[in-house]
């Protein structure tokens, strides 16, 4: 994939100020995220990572601004709303695009949203850890289940297949 340019700090600040204003209306903020993610996700072809359309400095700055502390909570909520409403957000194509190509674009959009959701959560965790001085435990149910079994194994013999059951219990707890 092509190298992503580092946007100018002034452009990021301008984009951040616009996003702070949009954050007052969650639907507009979510719309801005949808537009940005769709444009960025559809910019590269599948094979070699070649650019299909240009991405200007302002668009990159907006992408970076979504990850900034003043709007990170809004960004995370918007990403989760987008993932729940993919069918509503992604309408049928306006141009004559094959169904297969359209599904590829939609899948790339969903993958990018999932990746961004993880990025936003990581940034938010860092903000919380910095503010409270405490790092939250990993939301990974399998890792918590492995820890639980390791602790139990110190005191009793754990039967085979217990990790799957413990992982299911951890997922239900969450």
N, C-alpha and C positions, 0 to 999 in steps of 0.2 A: 504494500500500500504506500502511497505517496507520503512524503514527510509533511506533517501538519505544521504550519508556520506559527510562531509565537506572536500573538497579537500585541499591539501597542497598549501600554497601561492606560493611557488616556482614553482609548477606544473602549477598553474593558470597563473603565469607570463610567463612561457615558452610557454604555449598555446596562450596567448595573443600576444606575439611577432610573433608567426607563423601566427595568424589571421591578424595582421597588415600588414605582407608581402602579404598575400592573398588578402587583401582589394584593392590592386593595380589592381587586375583583378576581376571584379565583378562576372564573371561566376564561377571562382574557389572558391571565398568566398561563393557564394550561394551553390555550390556543397558541400562544407564543412559543411554548415548548414543543408542541406538535409541529408547528411550521419549521422550527429550527432543526429538530431531529429528523424530520422527513427530508429536508433539503440536504442535510449533511449525510444522512444514510444513503440517499440516492445518488450521491456524487461520484461514487466509485463503481467501476464495473467489477464483475465477479471474478474474472480470470486473473488479470495481472495487476489489479489495483489502479488502473489508469483512470484519470479524472474524466467523467462524462460531462460535467458542467463545472464552471468556475465557482469557487467559494471565495468571496471577497473578505477583506480584513474585518469589516463590521460583523459579518456572520460568524467568523471565528471568535471575535470578541464577545458576541452574545453567547456562544457556546461556553466560553470560559466564565462569563458573568453568572450563568445559572449555577455554578459551583461555588460562588462566593458566600461567605458567612451570612450577610444580611438577608439573603433569599433562599438559603439552603433548605430550610424546612418547607418552604413553599414549593421548591423544585422537587423535593422528594414526594410530597403529596400529589403534585401534578403528574409526576412520572407514574405513580401508582394509579391515579385516575385514568391516565392514558392507556395503561395496560388493561384496565378493566373495560375500557370503551373503544377498543381497537376498531370494531365493526362500525361504530358511529363516527369515529374520527377519520377513518380511511374510507372514503367514498369510492365509487367506481371511477375509473380513469376518464379524464376529459379528452384525451387523445386516443388515437387508434393504436392501442398497445395490446399485444397478445395476452391472454389470460395467464399464461405461464410466466411471462415477464412481470406482469402486475403482481402475481403471487410472490415472486422473488423479491420485488420491491417491498411488499407488505411484510414479508418475513424478515428482511434486512432491517426494516423500521422497528419491528417488535424486538429483534435481537439487540438493536441499539438502545431501545428503551430499557430492556432488562439490564444491559451493561451500565447504563446511566443510573438506574435505580441503585445498583450496587455502589457506584461511585458516590452518589449523593449520600447514601447511608454511611459510607466510610468517612466522608467529610463531616457529616453530622456527628458521628461517633467521636471524631477527633475534637470537634468543638465542645462536645459535652465533657469529654475526658479532660480537656484543657480547663474548662470552667469549674468542674467539680473535683478534678484531681483523681478521678476514678475511671478506669477503662471498663466498659460494659462487657459482659461475657459474650462469647461467640454465639450467634444464633444458630450455629450448625448442630442439628439434632444428633447426627451421628457422632460427632466429637464429644458431645455431652454424654451420650450413651456409652461410648468407650470409656470415658472417665468414670462413669457410674459403675460399670462392670469391673474396671480395674480396682476401684475401691472395695467392691463386694468380694472380688477374688482374693483379697487379703485375708478374708475371714471365712470364706466358704468356697467349695468347688463349683464353678459355674458350668452348666451343661452347654453343649454345642448348640449354636443357633440362637443363643440368648441376645447377641448383639442386634439382631433384626427386631426382636421384640422390644428391646430397650430403646432402639431408635424410634419405633412406632410410638412408644410411650412419651418420648421426648417431643415428638412432633405434635402429639395431642395436647401436651402441656402448653405448648406455644400457641 
